[in-house]
Amino acid sequence: QLDPFPEGFLWSGSTSAYQVEGATLEDGKGPSVVDLRTQFPEGTSDYKVASDHYHRFREDVALFGEMGLKAYRFSVSWSRVIPDGDGEVNPQGIEFYRNLIGELRSKGIEPIVTLYHFDLPAALHERGGWSNRETIDAFERYARILFEEFGGEVKYWLGINEQNMMILHGDAIGTSGEDHDDSDPHKDLYQQNHHMMLAQARAFNALHEMLPEAKIGPAPNIAIVYAATSKPEDMLAADSYNAIRNWLYLDMAVHGRYNSTAWAYLRAHGWEPKMEDGDLELLASAKADYVAFNYYSSMTVQADHRSMTETKSSAGDQQLGASDPGVQEPADNPNLEKTAFGWEIDTVGFRITFRQIWERYHLPLLVTENGLGAPDTLEADGSVHDGYRIDYLRSHIHAMQEAITDGVEVMGYSPWSAIDLISTHSGVTKRYGFIYVDRDEFDLRTLDRFKKDSFYWYQRVIEANGLP
Ligand code: BGP
């Protein structure tokens, strides 16, 4: 017998600005690092139009309302609001988000706003991006402007999306050391990480000072790490990788400190960041109100016996394990099925993840991403039969309910994604939404919206406040 979902549970759906909005250079928006990157083969997906949400947000929000969403998680594009990152505010950018929030509120949908989802303003990148401490000041100013403009309407905020992925797989999502000294990109990336943590801490403090009723938390990608065997050396490798891949980011955001295992790992590689007086005090002063996390899969590693001399930055797919000579290397988990895109599916791992985060931090948990990427097919009658997505979501919601029954406090579930958008690694060929967007990688077609089978299914879940 499972405990029910709590009253007021936030059944939600997620997107991010650059993946859904399009209009990359319209109405005064400045370029961001993701807009400028050539990521997909020429002539295929890019972010210029994406799902055209910038122009169709009213229609999209109406569909979210019809689906019954209690909340909607989206990110604000920093360079739409402040085109060069730290200069003039763009009134049309503010107006877009004000209209979007107003539209959500009119349908009774609670906005959950991510401050930053991979899309650093290009102008800041040119000045060193996160390697430059001035970006910390720029981020705090940007956050304060959003709190000032939207604080009256937005109660739930998120700091930096998947900061750990930006550090572990920086090349794919705009944080690589490409413009910096490339002799050891990791050293630079961990310096960027330190600065991002300080920036996020300043935003937490600013929110609590300006809007005492509002809430904010970090939103890393958590993939709990298993050992490939029960050999103690593999267990040790899994423990180390958990510390550096997962706990580093949450320990800093919640406890305000580097955990010892992660710090020892950074020292052993010569990757410790430079700190200034007051940095650790700032980290310790910032309080998270909840822990948000994105979960797609667990990971499995084994001990690696190569020497620690050769290290390569592994760009690309977030679920590929970072191989680290002398410490760990990723291993296949033969016990798990995989999605069409090769991502392992692990619902038990989801329950374990809830338990571990809860026991470590004792803060309410909010799932900000979870979902299945697949190449969906639009039928001639406008239907999309995505039963595979329903199966994926159903089994994860079931695992979440088991975690609730285990005693974990869960406040909401925001699957990726509310509507089809441009996948970070596979363009438009990999869809996640409850709502199909009629375009492909070569042709923008009509951009019309179609409700998938999962749309009607999720509608019933929300109505029942749990699995029907
Ligand atoms: C997360 C990101 C999202 C989204 C998702 C799916 O890491 O926060 O932005 O892209 O992963 O990844 P992908 O699109 O590569 O399948």
Residues whose N, C-alpha, C, O or C-beta is under 5 A from the ligand:
A	BS01	BGP	S16 E162 Q318 G373 S423 T424 H425 S426
